Each structure stands twice: as structure tokens, then as C-alpha cells.
Amino acid sequence: MPFLETNSLPVIERLPGWHGRYFHSQKMAVAHFDFARGSSIHEHFHPEEEVYEVIEGELEVTIDGLAQIARPGLVAIVPGNVRHAVKALTDGRAIIVDSPARRDFA
């Protein structure tokens, strides 16, 4: 599967305000999210490394107790097994990548 049309993937509301399209490569799980202002992802952790790249809007990402605003041009990189949480400060879009692939993603 060297090419994939992401717009053809079904949209899943994983959490309230987080609508995503998901796919997997051999070693990564990828989600293209539209997020709504005020929505959040509760504090949690998992063994996979996770990268948040905001395409539009702003997310407050808290990693191991340190909060920072992720926006276009500033990615958030969450090491594996580190507690993190996310709050949408605006409406927007983001790509979230997990490695190795999370099979529970989607």
C-alpha cells in the first residue's frame, strides 16, 4: 500500500470534538483530526511515542506536567510512557502519528 487517499477513509469521532481518519503503515499509526474548540484528550500514557503536528488552530499540549501551545510550525513530541493531555484552544486540524503503530488507534 504505497499510496492511500486519506479523504476516502471513514471519519470516526474518537472523543467528543475529535473527528479523525485513521490509517496504519507497518510501523506507524496515523490520524488526521479535525478538532473543536474546548474539546480535550484526557491525561493518559501509552508505550508508543506520539507526535502532534497542528495544521490549523492551536492545541495546548501538556507533557509530563509542562504545558505549551502547539500551532502550525511547532510540533509536540510525546515520549513513550509519559503522561500527556491535550486541550483544543481553537477549532483546527492536526496530524497525530504514533510509533510503533497503535492498533487501538481506530
C-alpha positions in Angstrom: 0.0 0.0 0.0 2.4 2.7 -1.1 -0.4 5.3 -1.7 -3.6 6.0 0.2 -6.4 8.5 -0.4 -7.0 9.8 3.1 -10.1 11.7 2.2 -11.8 8.4 1.3 -11.3 7.0 4.8 -14.3 6.9 7.2 -14.5 9.7 9.9 -14.6 8.4 13.4 -15.4 10.6 16.5 -12.8 9.1 18.9 -13.6 11.6 21.6 -16.2 14.4 21.7 -15.0 17.1 19.3 -12.2 14.9 17.8 -13.2 13.6 14.3 -10.4 11.6 12.7 -9.5 9.5 9.7 -7.0 6.7 10.6 -4.5 4.5 8.8 -1.5 2.4 9.6 1.8 1.7 7.9 3.9 -1.2 9.0 5.4 0.7 11.9 3.2 3.8 12.4 -0.4 4.7 13.2 -1.5 8.0 11.7 -4.7 10.1 12.4 -5.9 13.2 10.6 -8.1 15.0 13.1 -10.5 17.9 12.9 -10.8 19.2 16.5 -13.4 21.6 18.0 -12.5 24.4 20.4 -12.9 23.3 24.0 -12.6 19.6 23.3 -9.9 17.7 25.1 -8.0 14.5 25.4 -7.8 13.3 29.0 -4.4 12.8 30.6 -3.1 9.4 29.7 0.0 7.5 28.6 0.9 4.6 26.3 4.2 2.9 25.3 4.2 4.4 21.9 5.9 7.7 21.0 3.4 10.2 19.7 3.8 13.4 17.6 1.2 16.1 17.3 1.5 18.3 14.2 -1.1 21.1 14.1 -2.1 22.1 10.6 -4.6 24.8 11.6 -5.5 26.2 15.0 -4.0 25.8 18.4 -3.7 22.9 20.9 -2.5 23.2 24.5 -0.4 20.0 24.9 0.7 19.1 28.4 3.6 16.6 28.5 4.8 15.4 31.9 3.2 18.4 33.6 4.6 21.0 31.2 2.0 22.8 29.0 2.9 24.5 25.7 0.8 25.7 22.8 1.2 23.6 19.6 0.4 25.5 16.4 1.4 25.4 12.8 5.2 25.3 12.8 5.5 23.9 16.4 5.1 20.2 16.9 4.7 18.4 20.2 6.7 15.2 20.7 5.5 12.9 23.5 7.9 10.1 24.5 6.5 6.7 25.2 5.1 6.0 28.7 4.9 9.8 29.5 1.7 11.3 30.8 0.1 13.8 28.5 -3.1 15.7 27.8 -4.5 17.9 25.1 -7.0 20.8 25.0 -8.2 22.5 21.8 -7.9 26.3 22.2 -9.5 26.8 18.8 -11.1 24.8 16.1 -8.5 23.3 13.8 -6.8 20.3 12.2 -3.9 18.1 13.3 -2.0 15.0 12.2 -1.1 12.7 15.1 1.5 9.9 14.5 2.3 7.0 16.8 5.3 4.7 16.6 5.3 1.8 16.8 1.8 1.5 15.4 -1.0 1.6 17.9 -3.6 -1.0 16.8 -6.1 0.6 19.2 -5.9 3.8 17.1 -9.1 3.5 15.0 
